[in-house]
Amino acid sequence: MKLKNLTKIALLSLVSFPIFAQQAGLSGCSVGLEDGALIKARMLENRRNISPDAIAAFQNQRAVTYIPVKYTIVGDNAGGGYVDIDQVFDMHCDLNNDYRTQDVQFVLKDATNSVRYANNTNVYNDGSGFSASSYMISNKSANCVNIYLSASVNNQVASYYSGFGDYIFVLNQMANGSSSTGSHEVGHFFSLPHTFFGWEGTNFNDGTAPNSVGGDPVERVARSGSGSNCNSAADGFCDTPSDYISYRAFCPYAQGGRDPQGAQIDPTESLIMSYFADACVDSFTANQKSAMAADILSRNWSNLAVPTPNAVVSGTSVTATAPASGSTFQLTGNVTLTWGAVPNATGYIVVLERTLFGTPIETIQKSVVYGTNSLVIPASKLTFPRQYTWKVKPFNQYQTCSAYSAPFGFTTQAPATAVENFASSFDFKILSNPVSNSSAELLMNVPNPTVAALSIFAMDGKQVLNVNNLELNAGDNVELVDVSSLNNGLYIIVLTSPLGSIQQKLMIQK
Ligand SMILES: [Zn+2]
């Protein structure tokens, strides 16, 4: 078996890296009848207390109303399991897209600590539990939309708005730029019930609906006349047609269900407050927008103080100051990443990755910094000889949608005076594991040239494959090992050299 050194064989840049399929996640929302009733009561109270003229005057001023949001990323008590801040920023951008037509822009409430990190195992384990709810209520930031994000590992409850606690909980998987979850829950926050309110927990499959469900009158199709109840039944809006679909449904609706008077229902599948699939929904009706405007007025949020600066920031013009992009240096201690400050940026997301031929294979560190344009990477996170890239995304309280900078690369070398700890900088990994084809692709990294041996063992301890005299060059080496003779299952690969011995689990799954 011939060893292929990376620096010599450019073809290996075609190696496939693991691509993780985007998790479908739990869609929808778990706001049930009880919270839904609180939301509807709030909407009706606003309708009684705030005159249509006051709402229209507010809406017609055509000035942007800035609504502050406080995101709190909740991990377990040890600080594990945080959702990626990029997902939160993507969700925030999508939220602003969905609310753009109502002259509302959501902004990060605070200039520093703009996205808060918190550790609470109760929230992390069960985002809908009593202890979790108590924590989220008592840790709210004042005068803003509070959105908590966590894993809820023991109870994959869908995201929800708490009518009682007036906060939003979003399951980590649902924080992204394509799910409508954030926009839907913010609709609840601003007093919008589900378009199908009353049917929560009851499946309307087809046929003719009863006069009432769960004790509430069923909304009829008629929009006017004596048969009409659209102003009070269901969500209380006459410009949202009767909708009985309380489960995740694809559009268009084609089941032909009928209202209690026998009229065929025709729900609007594009409404964000419905349960139609994410790909179907993108809008609010005029009455829904007016109700949200009324709620903003009732919260006295129509004219909150606005943050500065309000300007576009972009990562595309970021330059690396140190280490210079493309530089090679001896690793003698901590490495400070420094970049040219971006005008109007109040914070930066910084990502450092280990790379192979410029392609990231492992995230070494991802940090958010405020009020500075540098970040110290501890020596303990780096080793040599290695290739790394880092990139920077600037943001401010208004602008979370900017792109990352181009990646800046650097290469570490052994320090001249180092007492080299070979074993600690000798490692290998399996690049696509489980292995689904005839060869396993191994990445081995050694500080100095050496000769190694490779063995594969089945789980019963029997050796099934052995390769001796692997010549490894200093730095990254890639080896393709023929595993076509191995059956599906779990194996152990052991790499042995004068620098030490390392083992990795190998899964064959053809
Ligand atoms: Zn909902």
Residues whose N, C-alpha, C, O or C-beta is under 5 A from the ligand:
A	BS01	ZN	C29 V31
